[in-house]
Amino acid sequence: MRRLSRTRTALLAALALLAAPFAHAIAPTRMPTPALQARYERLIHGFRCMQCQDESLANSPVSLAADMRRQIRQMLLAGKTDQQIRNFFVARYGYFILFKPPFVAKTAWLWLAPGVLLAIGAVSAAWVIRRRAALVGPEDTDEDQSLDDGLVGPGKHS
Amino acid sequence: MIRYFIPLGVLVVVVVLLALGIHQAPRKDLVPSPLIGKPAPHFALPSLTNPDKQVTSAALRGHWYLFNVWGTWCVSCHIEEPELLAIAHTGLVPLIGLDWKDSRSQAISYLRQKGNPYQQIAFDPGGLEAIHWGVYGAPETFLVNPQGIIVYKYIGPITPHAWRHDILPRLPAGQTERGS
């Protein structure tokens, strides 16, 4: 246990060192309460920067992302809920702006496809295994029986 | 015998699907706007050229207009400028500009140099109005109908081809022109 946690600490320290050059790329935003700060952090990590697309608002240095972070901050200070803030951005930019799209009719296939594919895989695997078992099974027992009987010979079936 | 062809068939299906996926992949820089067919945002912003005056969506009601988001810092907007002047010259639809995250003095001297295609220009130095329109780059152009509904959005610099094939046919003026 102790060794594991030590390794983990070392790894975390290494990661922190790697991340250090980026830590100051974006001026941190201070929210008045820790609860608001936590919500703010969670929200900015959940939105896509529409300009750079593969980065979140939290990590993007472009000015549009800064404007969006400011808007999120102002909405939080105005007492808006997380859902209201998400709806605000989805109404203007579409679901694309969310890194985790919601489960709605339009995105259903996105969420269900992995499960469906897994089920198809499992069913075909089960089918193949059963067929193989059925093919091999009787021959085995046949052989076993003939061994038991002591009547081993190529002419048995003819 | 046929069962040996099943994996091959599956492979062919997968290859065809992947090939289609690569060829039909939507351009990643063109994100469809959820605002098409929806009312354009209400706005009342200071005019770029006359800070005492306002450019408002209310005053634009009842008219078709092209809402063009630009900035002097935006290189593609410079490319688009001659086409905007050409569109303004046709007199078929007024151009309403949104000067996005810009400096007022720079924008004004830019328009003096290159010519001003806009009927009115709203000034949005803070960038909030652009967020309301779902803008993620410049230039972006929205076609708004007299009921205030966004009919079409064009992303990137408007080319003569885009004007003739994507924007003009959606205007009543363009439709009558085609019909005659």
Interface residues (C-beta under 8 A of the other chain):
Chain A: M50 Q51 Q53 S63 L64 D67 M68 Q71 V90 A91 R92 Y93 G94 F96
Chain B: K28 V31 P32 S33 P34 L35 K101 G126 G127 L128 A130 I131 H132 W133 G134 Y136 G137
